[in-house]
Amino acid sequence: MLYDVIIIGGGFAGLAAALPLVRARRQVLLIDAGQPRNRFAAHSHGFLGQDGVPPAEIRARGLAELSAYPTFTLREALVDAVTGALDDFCATLADGSRHRGRRLILAMGVRDELPPVPGLRERWGTGALHCPYCHGYEVAGQPLGVLATMPGADMKALLVADWGPVTLFTQDAFLPEPETAHKLAARGVVVEASPIVELLGAAPALSAVRLADGRVLPLAALFVGSRTHPASPIALDLGCAMEEGFSGSHLRVDTWKATSVPGVFAAGDASMPMHGAALSVASGALAAVGAHRSLLGF
């Protein structure tokens, strides 16, 4: 069967991309490997209408809605490779099966590269967090930390101070510029040079951090900027152009989420520098309309 659109990735962006297309009565195949980036978070926050709902529940609701449309097909599998070109792409799955589509929407997301601090990985999504807008409210009023893993950590510390008392851990890698240091002091942010060497507490919760000089500082949450990478090499294999964002490279797209390769669109975290559930849903909707317009020759 030749599908109108094959969507690779069944997270918030992929599901959002499928809905306008099946409502346009287009044949849509959604392929998902079941490893969403938000699987480490117990609840989704800052997402209108879904605040506090577990991500897996949101996904289940989305799939139930899509399954009511006769032109929607779901395959739970890993995509090994995608070949072909405009009007005739071919996705090969891990089981060897092949599926053809006229257009592609890449919504496979990104993977997080975490700094090598003992105790951080097992607390990712609970005690170690990436986004204050997503998780700051739940830890507000308690001692918070920001781990300097990339440029801009001092600006993030100024932001996180809206949720509670903040310590900026520079990991002995840099000193804030005098003007920034003044702003940090005015916000009550403590700058700590001694590196964090271990996260403490009953994982996945966080109760304190141990520093290289032996001190133990109480912390309820540590905000960490992870380095992000596309979760799959498919886009690069197809020749899609990339751009550098805040935390890593992402696909270069236009207003309708079209990549540099004709017939290939992208949605979700892999297509933009800023990440979040609501942003992913919006980008999925744009990619769907872009793919539909392309099918009509717009």
DAFENQUI-V183244 format. One line per field, one symbol per residue. ss: DSSP state (h for helix, s for strand, l for the rest). burial: + if it has 16 or more other ideal C-beta (glycine too) atoms within 10 Angstrom, else -. A space follows every 10 residues. Layout:
ss: ???
burial: ???
//
This chain:
ss: lsssssssll lhhhhhhhhh hhhllllsss ssllllhhhh lllsllllll llslhhhhhh hhhhhhhlll lsssssllss sssssllsss sssllllsss ssssssllls sssllllsll hhhslllssl lhhhhhhhhl lllsssslll llhhhhhhhh lllllssssl lllllllhhh hhhhhhllls sslllsssss lllllllsss sllllsssll ssssllssss lllhhhhhll lsssllllss sllllllsll lllsssllhh hlllllhhhh hhhhhhhhhh hhhhhlll
burial: --++++++++ ++++++++++ ++-+-+++++ +++--+++-+ +-+++++--+ ----+--++- -++--+--+- +++++-+-+- -+------+- +-+-----+- ++++++++++ ++-++-+-++ +-++++++++ ++-+++-++- --+++++++- --++-+++++ +-++-+++++ +----+---+ --++----+- ++-+++--++ +-++-+-+++ +-----+-++ ++++++-+++ ++-++--+-+ -+----++++ +-+--++++- +-++++++++ ++--+++-++ ++++++++++ ++-++---
//
